[in-house]
Amino acid sequence: MAQHKTLFLAAGQSNAVGMGDSTAAVHCIVGTALEYRYSGDTLVPLKDPVGYSELQFQKANSGSAWPAFAKAYHDLTGSQVVIAAAARGGSSCHYKAELSNYGTWDNRGRLPLFDSAVIKARAAARKTGLRVAGILWSQGERDANAVNAQQLTAEEYEQQLTLLIDQFRAALGSEVNFYIIQTGYYLNHATQGFDAIRKAQENVAGKMKHVFIVYRETGSFKEKGWMKDEIHYNQTALNDIGSAVAKQVVLKEKK
């Protein structure tokens, strides 16, 4: 009997890319987790550094949350996990927050990323014969900085995140679940913008069906000693995010 498989798109900015340590990353048992690479249209064993330099997206430097996610999800469900990684460091949700050539998930801007993510997700779906079961989203730091700089309002971010989810569903399926890892903080910087983005993410999850905050503990990473630097999560944090998010995803799927 063929093994059940589940396809996820992992997207966002640098903490979705992963700035941890691959030597401390979780290892998946062979055959339980795969990564889809658009270049070559191939499936490879999922291991850090997850991701590939293609379609403007980046690979982990060097550990990510996704092996921990895949292992926990497989342990809970028995399903083989397929990850399509589509994240770029510094990318904004709203075009007003875009920096230089870092990219944006908005339709406007210098380097829009949405179309590339859809291209990769659809190619992964064709390769595996699966629909995208969920989007794992870790993004918001760039927009929070823009809110602090008064380049963007929290309301504009909330509107754009809502639109982005609608666009993903129009492209990948109206019922696709959207799982938000809540934005953390930029150490030694004003917290107001980050609090505003965190609240906006809560608002979006509260008003849209099948949109969930699946991890809120990023705000306590400084106290836990889980920051790699002022903005990026270390591997202990990424491993915790991955395993905790998997548990929440399984719970949401059962509802």
Disulfide bonds with the S-S distance in Angstrom:
none
